[in-house]
Amino acid sequence: MSARVIINADDFGLSPAVNRGIVQALTEGVLSSTTMLTNLGGFDDALRLTREHPGLPVGIHLSLLWGRPICDPSEVPTLVDKDGFFPRSLTTLARRYYLGRLSQVEMQRELAAQLGKFTDSGLQPTHVDTHKHIHCLPGV
């Protein structure tokens, strides 16, 4: 039996510079796959690069951290600060979660919106992972 190592780059969609580095590493065979953030400023650039390089294995990188949600902040108020942004740290998110200040319904709503944005763009995820391991929070 042979073993296969998969090397995945998270954060595709973070910024154009990160996106270019990931695509270069994928096309040169350094990486096996990438996962795309849908809620940050580099999403449109990542989408363009994905279309320019068909066949790249791109999954979705679900996030409740950094940037704004896909949903209107008024639809997910327990997930955002007063300015409508996700927390910047997993510690802040986890504290809210364990203190009972995060709505499971809002988390599901936002994660579904991120998946919807990904698939509505014409992509089908090859796999799913989460930003900063938010999947470790029960219920996520």
Residue pairs with C-beta under 8 A, 6 or more apart in sequence:
5 32
6 32
6 33
7 30
7 31
7 32
7 33
8 31
8 32
8 33
8 34
8 35
8 59
8 127
8 129
9 22
9 25
9 26
9 31
9 33
9 34
9 35
10 34
10 35
10 61
10 129
10 131
11 18
11 22
11 35
11 37
11 61
11 131
12 18
12 19
12 22
12 34
12 35
12 36
12 37
12 42
12 46
12 58
12 61
13 19
13 36
13 37
13 38
13 40
13 42
13 43
13 45
13 46
13 61
14 37
14 40
14 41
14 42
15 40
15 41
15 42
15 45
16 42
16 45
18 42
19 42
19 45
19 46
19 49
20 49
22 31
22 34
23 49
23 53
23 56
25 31
26 33
26 34
26 53
26 56
26 57
27 53
27 56
32 57
33 56
33 57
33 58
33 59
33 126
33 127
34 56
34 57
34 58
34 59
35 58
35 59
35 60
35 61
35 127
35 128
35 129
36 43
36 46
36 47
36 50
36 58
36 59
36 60
36 61
36 118
36 123
37 43
37 46
37 61
37 63
37 66
37 67
37 131
38 60
38 70
38 114
38 117
38 118
39 63
39 66
39 67
39 68
39 69
39 70
39 86
39 114
40 66
40 67
41 67
43 117
47 121
47 123
50 56
50 58
50 123
57 126
57 127
58 123
58 125
58 126
59 125
59 126
59 127
59 128
59 129
60 114
60 115
60 118
60 125
60 128
60 129
61 129
61 130
61 131
62 111
62 114
62 115
62 128
62 129
62 130
62 131
62 134
62 135
63 86
63 114
63 130
63 131
63 132
63 134
64 79
64 86
64 87
64 93
64 107
64 110
64 111
64 131
64 134
64 140
65 86
65 87
65 88
65 89
65 90
65 93
65 131
65 132
65 134
66 86
66 88
66 131
67 85
67 86
68 80
68 84
68 85
68 86
69 75
69 76
69 79
69 80
69 84
69 86
69 110
69 113
70 110
70 113
70 114
70 116
70 117
71 109
71 110
71 113
73 80
73 84
75 106
75 109
76 103
76 106
76 107
76 109
76 110
77 106
78 96
78 101
78 102
78 103
78 106
79 86
79 102
79 103
79 106
79 107
79 110
80 86
81 87
86 93
87 93
87 96
90 132
90 133
90 134
93 102
93 134
93 137
94 137
96 102
97 137
104 139
107 139
107 140
111 140
115 125
118 125
119 125
129 135
130 140
134 140
